[in-house]
Amino acid sequence: MKNIIRILCAFLVANTTFFMASISSNAETYEVKMLNRGEAGSMVFEPDFLALQPGDTVKFVATRKGHNAASIDGMVPADYAGFKGKINEELEVTFDQSGYYGIKCSPHFGMGMIMLIKVGDVELDDTIRKFETPQRAQTRFDAIFKRIDEAKE
């Protein structure tokens, strides 16, 4: 009986390990550039919107000096701790929790350097839409919201 239990436990451990490895191998890594000038103007993240699956990673690439990536308090899922990268350094963030994440460059938030990340199959709610940001950031968020709305039509 003990041998049967040991065999079953070994089988379960091996299959669980295989299953978890196959889940993590399906995760994607997306690259976001932090730019002084891009297609949408000055002080931008490119792309400025990503739709991810839980477990995907975003690599924020510092292409020019003076930028970072940080979550915007109040524009993330309620129990998300947030993140803040260092100036001039690349940062990789894995998004495991479904929801919307507002991202800013700390020194250039007032200049509108923002992006939005959607994780999982979630709807864009008023908490994100009505969150108050500096005017230039709000203009860019509104443009992203419009693209999301148009894509649903």
Rosetta silent file (secondary structure, phi, psi, omega in degrees, C-alpha in Angstrom):
SEQUENCE: MKNIIRILCAFLVANTTFFMASISSNAETYEVKMLNRGEAGSMVFEPDFLALQPGDTVKFVATRKGHNAASIDGMVPADYAGFKGKINEELEVTFDQSGYYGIKCSPHFGMGMIMLIKVGDVELDDTIRKFETPQRAQTRFDAIFKRIDEAKE
SCORE:     score description
SCORE:     0.000 S_00000001
   1 L     0.000  -42.350  179.706    0.000    0.000    0.000 S_00000001
   2 H   -62.029  -38.014  179.372    2.823    2.417    0.863 S_00000001
   3 H   -65.500  -37.676  178.606    4.432    1.755   -2.527 S_00000001
   4 H   -64.944  -43.133  178.734    1.172    2.562   -4.324 S_00000001
   5 H   -63.411  -42.811  178.306    0.870    5.829   -2.415 S_00000001
   6 H   -61.935  -42.951  179.724    4.493    6.724   -3.231 S_00000001
   7 H   -63.634  -43.966  178.862    3.939    5.956   -6.906 S_00000001
   8 H   -63.125  -42.669  178.873    0.750    8.060   -6.960 S_00000001
   9 H   -63.132  -43.902  178.457    2.478   10.955   -5.209 S_00000001
  10 H   -62.233  -40.269  178.472    5.410   10.824   -7.638 S_00000001
  11 H   -62.939  -46.121 -179.940    2.950   10.734  -10.546 S_00000001
  12 H   -63.402  -43.911  179.438    1.035   13.741   -9.210 S_00000001
  13 H   -62.462  -45.404 -179.026    4.204   15.752   -8.597 S_00000001
  14 H   -63.470  -43.495 -178.882    5.549   14.991  -12.083 S_00000001
  15 H   -71.015  -36.960  177.071    2.277   15.875  -13.791 S_00000001
  16 H   -64.161  -43.614  178.037    1.792   19.042  -11.738 S_00000001
  17 H   -61.319  -44.380  178.220    5.312   20.171  -12.603 S_00000001
  18 H   -62.081  -44.757 -179.171    4.704   19.447  -16.291 S_00000001
  19 H   -62.160  -46.246 -179.454    1.361   21.290  -16.212 S_00000001
  20 H   -65.274  -37.565  178.444    2.826   24.369  -14.508 S_00000001
  21 H   -66.106  -37.950 -179.910    5.757   24.423  -16.944 S_00000001
  22 H   -69.946  -33.398  176.762    3.395   24.281  -19.913 S_00000001
  23 H   -65.705  -49.161 -176.867    1.355   27.189  -18.521 S_00000001
  24 H   -68.554  -26.824  179.231    4.405   29.389  -17.996 S_00000001
  25 H   -73.143  -17.975  177.628    5.808   28.482  -21.414 S_00000001
  26 L   -83.718  -11.019 -179.426    2.670   29.942  -23.015 S_00000001
  27 L   -67.940  144.682 -179.527    3.293   33.318  -21.407 S_00000001
  28 L  -106.273  156.111  171.273    4.395   36.089  -23.761 S_00000001
  29 E  -118.770  127.502 -179.238    6.863   38.920  -23.274 S_00000001
  30 E  -112.525  142.331  179.391    6.025   42.273  -24.860 S_00000001
  31 E  -104.166  131.169  176.385    8.464   45.115  -25.367 S_00000001
  32 E  -121.773  126.371  179.790    7.460   48.720  -24.711 S_00000001
  33 E   -92.243  138.807  173.803    9.830   51.524  -25.650 S_00000001
  34 E  -100.810  112.683 -169.818   10.128   54.671  -23.548 S_00000001
  35 E  -122.002  149.111  169.731   10.740   57.432  -26.089 S_00000001
  36 E   -74.242  -34.739  179.413   11.375   61.164  -26.225 S_00000001
  37 E  -145.630  134.275  178.175    9.579   61.227  -29.589 S_00000001
  38 E  -143.893 -166.336 -177.978    7.406   58.631  -31.277 S_00000001
  39 L   -59.526  -34.367 -176.394    4.501   58.266  -33.671 S_00000001
  40 L   -90.761    4.305  179.134    2.077   59.905  -31.199 S_00000001
  41 E   121.684 -151.313 -177.615    4.344   62.876  -30.445 S_00000001
  42 E   -93.900  154.254  178.370    6.804   63.640  -27.678 S_00000001
  43 E    52.829   78.173 -175.204    7.276   61.747  -24.431 S_00000001
  44 E  -136.545  155.926  164.090    5.538   58.468  -25.281 S_00000001
  45 E   -97.265  136.910  174.033    5.429   54.781  -24.586 S_00000001
  46 E  -128.588  119.605   -1.213    5.271   52.694  -27.767 S_00000001
  47 L   -75.366  165.775  179.948    2.958   50.949  -27.909 S_00000001
  48 L   -97.361   -1.708  176.431    0.676   52.953  -25.613 S_00000001
  49 E  -146.553  134.967  174.781   -1.843   50.109  -25.186 S_00000001
  50 E  -133.730  143.167  171.891   -1.394   46.369  -24.737 S_00000001
  51 E  -113.284  115.134 -175.057   -3.903   43.571  -24.217 S_00000001
  52 E  -114.846  169.451  169.244   -2.278   40.726  -22.290 S_00000001
  53 L  -106.289  150.608  177.158   -3.187   37.403  -20.756 S_00000001
  54 L   -53.568  134.538 -178.363   -2.476   36.743  -17.076 S_00000001
  55 L    99.658  -12.742  177.466    1.145   35.646  -16.724 S_00000001
  56 E   -73.939  157.179 -177.058    2.426   37.756  -19.615 S_00000001
  57 E  -120.903  143.965  173.230    5.381   40.069  -19.069 S_00000001
  58 E  -114.386  129.400  175.497    6.092   43.585  -20.278 S_00000001
  59 E  -105.120  112.077  177.858    9.684   44.695  -20.749 S_00000001
  60 E   -86.980  118.396 -174.242    9.944   48.472  -20.529 S_00000001
  61 E  -104.109  122.930  179.103   12.988   49.498  -22.588 S_00000001
  62 E   -82.529   94.042 -178.719   14.786   52.744  -21.781 S_00000001
  63 L   -84.002  -22.214  177.317   15.660   53.954  -25.284 S_00000001
  64 L  -134.676  156.150 -179.541   16.488   57.472  -24.092 S_00000001
  65 L   -71.783  152.532  172.737   17.723   58.832  -20.772 S_00000001
  66 L    96.643    6.528 -177.234   15.373   60.285  -18.183 S_00000001
  67 L  -116.244  156.525  169.803   12.489   57.783  -18.338 S_00000001
  68 L  -147.354  176.696  174.005   11.009   55.109  -16.114 S_00000001
  69 L  -126.211  134.193 -179.431    7.824   53.058  -15.938 S_00000001
  70 E  -147.615  144.455  175.160    5.561   53.093  -12.881 S_00000001
  71 E   -72.689  151.958  179.486    2.008   52.023  -12.150 S_00000001
  72 L   -97.514  114.996  178.027   -0.464   54.821  -11.420 S_00000001
  73 L   -54.468  129.939 -179.011   -2.019   54.469   -7.962 S_00000001
  74 L    94.460  -13.023  176.886   -5.789   54.251   -8.398 S_00000001
  75 L  -116.606   36.760  178.153   -5.551   52.998  -11.996 S_00000001
  76 L  -138.279  165.437  175.579   -4.728   49.400  -11.116 S_00000001
  77 L   -54.751  148.602 -170.428   -6.728   46.492   -9.657 S_00000001
  78 L   -51.287  -41.186 -175.332   -7.732   47.197   -6.047 S_00000001
  79 L  -103.289   18.944  179.259   -5.266   44.863   -4.310 S_00000001
  80 L   -82.433  130.567 -175.652   -2.321   45.375   -6.685 S_00000001
  81 L   -72.291  -25.195 -179.372    0.825   46.574   -4.893 S_00000001
  82 L    89.862  172.248  177.782    2.132   48.563   -7.865 S_00000001
  83 L  -150.867  157.127  175.789    5.631   49.008   -9.250 S_00000001
  84 E  -149.584  113.882  178.521    8.084   51.815   -9.945 S_00000001
  85 L   -79.950  161.681  176.806   11.156   51.384  -12.106 S_00000001
  86 L   -81.520  152.124  177.207   14.336   53.365  -11.724 S_00000001
  87 L   -61.014  136.410  176.306   15.166   56.191  -14.102 S_00000001
  88 L    71.250   11.445 -179.374   17.193   55.042  -17.161 S_00000001
  89 L  -119.297  143.868  173.532   16.763   51.339  -16.403 S_00000001
  90 L   -71.037  152.450 -177.474   14.898   48.600  -18.183 S_00000001
  91 E  -143.292  134.737  173.716   12.199   46.925  -16.164 S_00000001
  92 E  -112.436  129.503 -179.691   10.300   43.673  -16.610 S_00000001
  93 E  -127.530  127.806  175.425    6.883   43.330  -14.988 S_00000001
  94 E   -98.195  129.656 -177.968    4.758   40.182  -15.050 S_00000001
  95 E  -104.618  103.709 -177.740    1.019   40.817  -14.883 S_00000001
  96 L   -95.877  -21.502 -173.190   -0.735   37.900  -13.173 S_00000001
  97 L  -103.630  131.549  177.722   -3.956   39.612  -12.113 S_00000001
  98 L   -64.554  147.169  177.907   -6.763   40.505  -14.532 S_00000001
  99 E   144.107 -176.037  176.354   -7.670   44.167  -14.795 S_00000001
 100 E  -103.953  144.370 -178.282   -6.535   47.467  -16.250 S_00000001
 101 E  -130.490  115.723  172.230   -3.209   49.067  -15.351 S_00000001
 102 E   -82.775  132.669 -177.069   -2.428   52.732  -15.918 S_00000001
 103 E  -123.392  142.437  178.425    1.304   53.251  -16.466 S_00000001
 104 E  -135.228  160.689  163.537    3.283   56.506  -16.365 S_00000001
 105 L   -94.970  117.545 -173.549    6.779   57.817  -16.724 S_00000001
 106 H   -53.657  -49.368 -178.456    7.180   59.539  -13.357 S_00000001
 107 H   -72.186  -18.105 -174.213    9.138   62.605  -14.557 S_00000001
 108 H  -119.675   19.973  179.231    6.961   63.062  -17.676 S_00000001
 109 H   -59.941  -45.572  179.664    3.466   62.220  -16.401 S_00000001
 110 H   -64.714  -19.889  177.591    2.409   65.862  -16.692 S_00000001
 111 H   -91.720    3.009  175.778    3.626   65.842  -20.298 S_00000001
 112 L    90.927   17.207 -179.959    1.303   62.933  -21.069 S_00000001
 113 L   -82.927   91.770 -176.503    3.755   60.022  -21.030 S_00000001
 114 E  -138.518  167.225  169.030    1.297   57.257  -20.186 S_00000001
 115 E  -153.707  168.990  179.706    0.062   53.903  -21.403 S_00000001
 116 E  -130.085  135.757  177.861   -2.698   51.451  -20.556 S_00000001
 117 E  -121.266  129.014  175.291   -2.410   47.681  -20.128 S_00000001
 118 E  -105.749  127.998  178.338   -5.412   45.345  -20.172 S_00000001
 119 E  -118.870  121.164  177.646   -4.877   41.936  -18.589 S_00000001
 120 L    84.228 -171.742 -178.272   -7.415   39.192  -19.201 S_00000001
 121 L   -94.869   82.956 -176.800  -10.996   39.388  -20.397 S_00000001
 122 L  -128.881  154.206  177.393  -12.175   42.475  -18.529 S_00000001
 123 L   -93.192  147.579  176.135  -14.312   45.478  -19.377 S_00000001
 124 L   -77.528  114.764 -175.484  -13.047   49.035  -19.132 S_00000001
 125 L  -103.377  175.238 -177.051  -15.003   50.521  -16.244 S_00000001
 126 H   -66.243  -23.374  178.111  -15.629   54.045  -14.973 S_00000001
 127 H   -58.732  -41.702  179.211  -12.988   53.705  -12.249 S_00000001
 128 H   -79.064  -47.130 -176.649  -10.325   53.818  -14.954 S_00000001
 129 H   -59.568  -37.980 -172.975  -12.151   56.136  -17.364 S_00000001
 130 L  -100.082    5.663  178.679  -12.880   58.817  -14.753 S_00000001
 131 L   -66.815  132.051 -176.447   -9.602   58.712  -12.843 S_00000001
 132 L   -81.466  126.978  177.626   -8.147   62.219  -12.766 S_00000001
 133 L  -131.916  168.153  174.912   -4.761   62.688  -14.391 S_00000001
 134 L   -55.560  151.172 -172.441   -2.853   65.733  -15.678 S_00000001
 135 H   -51.740  -48.932 -179.025   -4.526   67.236  -18.778 S_00000001
 136 H   -64.242  -37.828  176.339   -2.000   65.963  -21.343 S_00000001
 137 H   -65.644  -41.576 -179.314   -2.114   62.488  -19.807 S_00000001
 138 H   -63.166  -39.108  178.071   -5.921   62.588  -19.829 S_00000001
 139 H   -60.003  -43.364  179.471   -5.968   63.523  -23.519 S_00000001
 140 H   -70.564  -39.897  175.959   -3.833   60.485  -24.328 S_00000001
 141 H   -61.204  -43.049 -179.954   -5.884   58.192  -22.071 S_00000001
 142 H   -59.506  -38.333  177.771   -9.074   59.436  -23.766 S_00000001
 143 H   -65.064  -39.205  177.234   -7.594   58.546  -27.165 S_00000001
 144 H   -66.231  -45.419  178.604   -6.793   55.037  -25.903 S_00000001
 145 H   -57.261  -41.676  179.939  -10.312   54.661  -24.443 S_00000001
 146 H   -61.871  -43.414  178.581  -11.764   55.697  -27.809 S_00000001
 147 H   -63.298  -40.444  177.820   -9.721   53.042  -29.639 S_00000001
 148 H   -62.455  -45.905  179.681  -10.868   50.392  -27.154 S_00000001
 149 H   -62.305  -42.801 -179.944  -14.508   51.427  -27.609 S_00000001
 150 H   -65.915  -33.509 -179.956  -14.202   51.435  -31.410 S_00000001
 151 H   -68.421  -25.939  178.989  -12.627   47.969  -31.395 S_00000001
 152 H   -77.235  -21.796 -175.308  -15.709   46.591  -29.591 S_00000001
 153 L   -75.762    0.000    0.000  -18.090   47.891  -32.281 S_00000001
